Amino acid sequence: MFGYQYIKANPTTYVIQYKNGKPVREGSGLSFFYWAHSSSLVAVPMQSADAPFMFTDVSADFQTVSIQGQVTYRVRDPKALATMMNFSLQSKGIGYVSDDPDKLPQRIVNGVQVQVKSVVQKLPLQELLRSIEAVAAAVSEGLLATGSLQGLGVEITDLSILAIKPTPETARALEARVRETILKDADDAIYTRRNSAIEQERGIKENELKTEIAIEEKKRQIREAQMDAERSVLEKRQQIERQEMTGKVELEKQNRDLVELAAENAKRQADVKAYGIETSMKALGDVDPKVLQALTLGSADPATLIALAFQGLAENAEKIGELNISPDLLRQVMSSKKA
C-alpha cells in the first residue's frame, strides 16, 4: 500500500536492507516494513543444505570411474556471499531477481569435482575402490586448502562419497579376478583344512604309538620286576637249600663222627670184655671142669639142674638098663620152662 511492504524472515534467513547502496538494517529472522521504491533487500539462507553429485573421471591406470556422493554446506558469512552472488529479492519481497541462489549448489559441486579429479587421477582403480573414505577426506582437505568456498562465505560441514564404480566391463573383469581369488582362497582353505586334518590325524597316531610304546615299556618294566622278584626268590630258595644241605652235611659229619666214636667205644668195650674173659679163662684154665660146673650149678634153678641130670643120663645111657621118669617131674620141668 502506497509503496510500503512488509517482510518477515525465518530465523535461518539473513536479511540485509540497503538504501542508497548502504546497508541500513541486517540480521537473522528480521521482520519490518520498508519503502519498496528506495530499498533493496538481500535474503541469504543460512541453514545447511545438501548438494548431491555424480560425475565420471579417469583413474591413474586410465580406468573410467563414476563417483557418486553428497556435500553438505552452510553459509558462514552471508554478507560475503551477498557481495559475490546476487541474492536480492524482488520489490515485493517474494522471490529472487536472479538465479544465483540456484547456482550456488552447482558452484560448490564444481569445486568438489575439481578436488575429486585431482585425487582420482593420482590413484589406481583398485586402490580407489578400497579407499572411498580416504578419498572423501582428501577432497575435504583440498577444499579447505584452496579457500575458494571460504571466499564465498560458505563452509563445508560434511562431504561423503557414496560410491566409486568402474565401467560394467571393468567391474565384470574385477569381479572375475576377485571371484577367482576367492575360489583360490577357498581351495587353499580346503587344502589347509585337509592338511590340518592330516596333521591332527598323524598327531593322534603318533600319540597312540607313543602310548603303546609307553605301555610296552611299562609291561617290560613289570616283567623285569617280576623276573627280578623271581630271581630274588630263587636265590633265597637256593640259599636256604644250600643252608639245609650244609646243615645236613654237618649233621652227617656229626653222625659219622658219632658212629665212629660209638664203634670205637664198642670196640673198646669189646676189647675190655675180651680182656676180662681172657683173664678169667687164664685164671680158670687150670681148674677141673667139674669143679667149675659145680660152681656154676650152685646158683642154678631146679629146672636147670634137672636138665643137667638128664644130660648126664643121656651121656651114660649105655650103662642104664631101664629108666622111669614120673609125670610130676616132667610137669615140674615144663612149668618151670613156661615161667
C-alpha positions as CSV (number, residue, x, y, z in Angstrom):
1,M,0.0,0.0,0.0
2,F,1.4,3.3,-1.2
3,G,4.8,1.5,-1.8
4,Y,5.2,0.2,1.7
5,Q,5.9,-3.6,2.0
6,Y,6.3,-5.9,5.0
7,I,8.8,-8.7,5.2
8,K,9.1,-11.4,7.9
9,A,12.2,-13.6,7.5
10,N,12.8,-17.0,9.0
11,P,15.4,-17.4,11.8
12,T,17.7,-19.2,9.3
13,T,17.5,-16.3,6.8
14,Y,19.9,-13.4,7.0
15,V,18.2,-10.2,5.7
16,I,20.1,-7.1,4.6
17,Q,18.2,-3.8,3.8
18,Y,20.1,-1.4,1.5
19,K,19.3,2.2,0.9
20,N,21.3,4.3,-1.5
21,G,23.8,1.4,-1.7
22,K,24.4,1.2,2.0
23,P,23.1,-1.4,4.5
24,V,20.7,0.2,7.0
25,R,19.4,-3.0,8.6
26,E,20.6,-6.5,8.7
27,G,20.2,-9.7,10.8
28,S,18.6,-13.1,11.0
29,G,14.8,-13.6,11.3
30,L,14.0,-9.8,11.0
31,S,10.5,-8.5,10.3
32,F,9.9,-4.9,9.3
33,F,8.2,-2.5,6.9
34,Y,10.2,-0.9,4.2
35,W,9.7,1.6,1.4
36,A,9.9,-0.6,-1.7
37,H,10.9,2.3,-4.1
38,S,14.1,3.2,-2.2
39,S,15.1,-0.1,-0.6
40,S,16.8,-3.2,-1.8
41,L,16.5,-6.4,0.2
42,V,19.0,-9.3,0.2
43,A,18.0,-12.6,1.8
44,V,20.6,-15.2,2.3
45,P,19.5,-18.6,3.6
46,M,21.9,-19.8,6.3
47,Q,20.6,-23.3,7.0
48,S,22.6,-26.3,6.0
49,A,21.8,-27.8,2.6
50,D,22.7,-30.9,0.7
51,A,24.1,-31.0,-2.8
52,P,24.3,-34.4,-4.4
53,F,26.8,-35.0,-7.2
54,M,27.8,-37.7,-9.6
55,F,30.4,-37.4,-12.3
56,T,32.9,-39.6,-14.2
57,D,36.7,-39.4,-14.2
58,V,39.8,-41.4,-15.1
59,S,42.0,-43.1,-12.5
60,A,45.8,-43.2,-12.6
61,D,45.7,-46.5,-14.5
62,F,43.4,-45.0,-17.1
63,Q,40.2,-46.6,-16.0
64,T,36.9,-44.7,-16.2
65,V,35.1,-44.5,-12.9
66,S,31.9,-42.8,-11.7
67,I,31.9,-41.0,-8.4
68,Q,28.7,-40.5,-6.5
69,G,28.3,-38.6,-3.3
70,Q,26.9,-35.7,-1.4
71,V,28.2,-32.5,0.1
72,T,26.6,-30.6,3.0
73,Y,27.3,-26.9,3.3
74,R,26.1,-23.8,5.1
75,V,26.5,-20.1,4.7
76,R,29.0,-18.9,7.2
77,D,29.4,-15.3,6.1
78,P,26.1,-14.1,4.4
79,K,27.5,-10.6,3.7
80,A,30.5,-12.0,1.8
81,L,28.2,-14.3,-0.2
82,A,25.8,-11.3,-0.9
83,T,28.8,-9.4,-2.4
84,M,29.8,-12.4,-4.6
85,M,26.4,-13.6,-5.8
86,N,23.1,-11.9,-6.3
87,F,20.6,-12.8,-3.5
88,S,18.4,-9.7,-4.0
89,L,14.7,-10.1,-3.5
90,Q,12.1,-8.7,-5.8
91,S,10.4,-5.4,-4.9
92,K,7.5,-7.2,-3.2
93,G,9.9,-9.3,-1.1
94,I,8.9,-12.5,-2.8
95,G,11.4,-14.4,-5.0
96,Y,14.8,-13.6,-6.2
97,V,15.6,-11.3,-9.0
98,S,18.3,-13.7,-10.4
99,D,19.1,-17.4,-10.5
100,D,22.3,-17.1,-8.5
101,P,20.8,-18.8,-5.4
102,D,20.1,-21.8,-7.6
103,K,23.6,-21.8,-8.9
104,L,25.3,-21.9,-5.5
105,P,25.0,-25.7,-5.1
106,Q,26.4,-26.2,-8.6
107,R,29.3,-23.9,-7.8
108,I,30.0,-26.0,-4.7
109,V,29.7,-29.2,-6.6
110,N,32.1,-27.8,-9.2
111,G,34.7,-27.1,-6.5
112,V,34.2,-30.6,-5.2
113,Q,34.6,-32.1,-8.7
114,V,37.9,-30.3,-9.1
115,Q,39.3,-31.7,-5.9
116,V,37.9,-35.2,-6.7
117,K,39.6,-35.1,-10.1
118,S,42.9,-34.2,-8.5
119,V,42.6,-37.1,-6.1
120,V,41.3,-39.7,-8.5
121,Q,43.9,-39.2,-11.1
122,K,46.6,-40.0,-8.6
123,L,45.3,-43.4,-7.5
124,P,44.8,-46.7,-9.5
125,L,41.4,-48.2,-9.8
126,Q,41.6,-50.9,-7.2
127,E,43.0,-48.5,-4.6
128,L,40.2,-46.1,-5.3
129,L,37.6,-48.8,-4.8
130,R,39.2,-49.7,-1.5
131,S,39.8,-46.2,-0.3
132,I,36.4,-44.3,-0.5
133,E,36.7,-42.8,2.9
134,A,40.3,-41.7,2.3
135,V,39.3,-40.1,-1.0
136,A,36.5,-38.2,0.8
137,A,38.9,-37.0,3.4
138,A,41.5,-35.9,0.8
139,V,38.8,-34.0,-1.1
140,S,37.7,-32.2,2.1
141,E,41.3,-31.2,2.8
142,G,41.7,-30.0,-0.7
143,L,38.6,-27.7,-0.4
144,L,39.9,-26.2,2.8
145,A,43.3,-25.7,1.3
146,T,42.1,-23.9,-1.8
147,G,39.9,-21.4,0.0
148,S,37.6,-21.0,-3.0
149,L,34.5,-21.7,-0.9
150,Q,35.7,-19.6,2.0
151,G,35.8,-16.7,-0.3
152,L,32.1,-17.2,-1.0
153,G,31.4,-17.3,2.8
154,V,30.4,-20.9,2.6
155,E,31.8,-23.8,4.7
156,I,31.6,-27.5,4.1
157,T,30.1,-29.3,7.1
158,D,30.2,-32.8,5.6
159,L,31.4,-34.5,2.4
160,S,30.7,-38.1,1.8
161,I,31.4,-40.3,-1.3
162,L,28.7,-42.9,-1.5
163,A,30.2,-45.0,-4.3
164,I,33.0,-45.2,-6.8
165,K,32.1,-47.6,-9.6
166,P,34.1,-48.7,-12.7
167,T,32.5,-49.3,-16.1
168,P,30.5,-52.5,-16.3
169,E,33.2,-54.3,-18.4
170,T,35.9,-53.4,-15.9
171,A,33.6,-54.3,-13.0
172,R,33.0,-57.8,-14.5
173,A,36.7,-58.2,-15.1
174,L,37.4,-57.2,-11.5
175,E,34.6,-59.5,-10.3
176,A,36.1,-62.4,-12.3
177,R,39.5,-61.7,-10.8
178,V,38.2,-61.4,-7.3
179,R,36.0,-64.4,-7.8
180,E,39.0,-66.5,-9.0
181,T,40.9,-65.2,-6.0
182,I,38.1,-66.1,-3.6
183,L,37.8,-69.5,-5.2
184,K,41.6,-70.0,-4.9
185,D,41.4,-68.9,-1.3
186,A,38.5,-71.3,-0.8
187,D,40.6,-74.1,-2.4
188,D,43.6,-73.1,-0.2
189,A,41.3,-73.2,2.8
190,I,40.2,-76.7,1.9
191,Y,43.7,-77.8,1.3
192,T,44.8,-76.2,4.6
193,R,41.9,-77.8,6.4
194,R,42.8,-81.2,4.9
195,N,46.5,-80.7,5.8
196,S,45.4,-79.7,9.3
197,A,43.2,-82.8,9.5
198,I,46.1,-85.0,8.2
199,E,48.5,-83.3,10.7
200,Q,45.9,-83.9,13.5
201,E,45.4,-87.5,12.5
202,R,49.2,-88.0,12.3
203,G,49.5,-86.4,15.7
204,I,46.8,-88.7,17.1
205,K,48.5,-91.8,15.6
206,E,51.8,-90.6,17.0
207,N,50.2,-90.2,20.4
208,E,48.7,-93.7,20.1
209,L,52.1,-95.1,19.1
210,K,53.7,-93.3,22.0
211,T,51.0,-94.6,24.3
212,E,51.6,-98.2,23.0
213,I,55.3,-97.8,23.4
214,A,54.9,-96.4,26.9
215,I,52.5,-99.3,27.7
216,E,55.0,-101.9,26.3
217,E,57.8,-100.2,28.3
218,K,55.7,-100.4,31.4
219,K,55.0,-104.1,30.6
220,R,58.7,-104.7,30.1
221,Q,59.5,-103.0,33.4
222,I,56.8,-105.1,35.1
223,R,58.2,-108.3,33.6
224,E,61.7,-107.3,34.6
225,A,60.4,-106.5,38.1
226,Q,58.7,-109.9,38.2
227,M,61.8,-111.7,36.9
228,D,63.9,-109.8,39.5
229,A,61.5,-110.9,42.2
230,E,61.5,-114.5,40.9
231,R,65.3,-114.4,40.7
232,S,65.4,-113.0,44.2
233,V,63.1,-115.7,45.5
234,L,65.1,-118.4,43.6
235,E,68.3,-117.0,45.1
236,K,66.7,-117.1,48.6
237,R,65.5,-120.6,48.0
238,Q,68.9,-121.7,46.8
239,Q,70.5,-120.1,49.7
240,I,68.0,-121.9,52.0
241,E,68.7,-125.2,50.2
242,R,72.4,-124.6,50.5
243,Q,72.0,-123.8,54.1
244,E,69.9,-127.0,54.5
245,M,72.4,-129.0,52.6
246,T,75.2,-127.6,54.7
247,G,73.2,-128.4,57.8
248,K,72.7,-132.0,56.5
249,V,76.4,-132.4,55.6
250,E,77.3,-131.1,59.0
251,L,74.8,-133.5,60.6
252,E,76.1,-136.4,58.6
253,K,79.6,-135.5,59.6
254,Q,78.5,-135.4,63.2
255,N,76.6,-138.7,62.7
256,R,79.7,-140.2,61.1
257,D,81.8,-138.9,64.0
258,L,79.2,-140.3,66.4
259,V,79.2,-143.7,64.6
260,E,83.0,-143.8,64.6
261,L,83.0,-142.8,68.2
262,A,80.3,-145.4,69.1
263,A,82.2,-148.1,67.1
264,E,85.4,-147.1,68.8
265,N,83.7,-147.2,72.1
266,A,82.1,-150.6,71.3
267,K,85.4,-151.9,70.1
268,R,87.0,-150.7,73.3
269,Q,84.2,-152.3,75.4
270,A,84.6,-155.5,73.4
271,D,88.3,-155.4,74.0
272,V,87.7,-154.8,77.7
273,K,85.2,-157.7,77.8
274,A,87.6,-159.9,75.8
275,Y,90.4,-159.0,78.0
276,G,88.3,-159.8,81.1
277,I,87.2,-163.1,79.6
278,E,90.7,-163.9,78.5
279,T,92.0,-163.0,82.0
280,S,89.2,-165.2,83.5
281,M,89.9,-168.0,81.2
282,K,93.6,-167.8,82.0
283,A,92.7,-167.9,85.7
284,L,90.3,-170.9,85.3
285,G,92.5,-172.7,82.8
286,D,93.9,-175.0,85.5
287,V,90.7,-175.6,87.4
288,D,88.9,-179.0,87.0
289,P,85.8,-178.7,84.7
290,K,83.7,-180.5,87.2
291,V,84.6,-178.0,89.8
292,L,83.6,-175.2,87.5
293,Q,80.4,-177.0,86.7
294,A,79.6,-177.4,90.4
295,L,80.4,-173.8,91.0
296,T,78.1,-172.8,88.2
297,L,75.2,-175.1,89.2
298,G,75.4,-173.8,92.8
299,S,73.3,-170.8,91.8
300,A,71.2,-172.5,89.1
301,D,67.4,-173.1,89.4
302,P,65.8,-176.6,89.8
303,A,64.8,-176.9,86.2
304,T,68.4,-176.3,85.1
305,L,69.6,-178.9,87.5
306,I,67.1,-181.4,86.2
307,A,68.2,-180.6,82.7
308,L,71.8,-181.2,83.6
309,A,70.7,-184.5,85.2
310,F,69.0,-185.6,82.1
311,Q,72.1,-184.6,80.1
312,G,74.2,-186.9,82.4
313,L,71.8,-189.7,82.0
314,A,72.0,-189.3,78.2
315,E,75.8,-189.4,78.4
316,N,75.6,-192.7,80.3
317,A,72.7,-194.2,78.5
318,E,74.6,-197.4,77.6
319,K,75.1,-198.1,81.2
320,I,71.4,-197.7,82.2
321,G,69.1,-200.6,81.7
322,E,65.8,-199.1,82.5
323,L,64.8,-195.6,83.4
324,N,61.4,-194.5,84.8
325,I,60.5,-190.8,84.8
326,S,57.4,-189.7,86.7
327,P,54.9,-187.3,85.1
328,D,55.2,-185.0,88.1
329,L,58.8,-184.5,87.3
330,L,58.1,-183.7,83.6
331,R,55.3,-181.4,84.7
332,Q,57.5,-179.5,87.0
333,V,60.2,-179.1,84.3
334,M,57.6,-177.8,81.7
335,S,56.0,-175.4,84.2
336,S,59.5,-174.0,85.0
337,K,60.2,-173.5,81.3
338,K,56.9,-171.7,80.8
339,A,57.7,-169.5,83.8
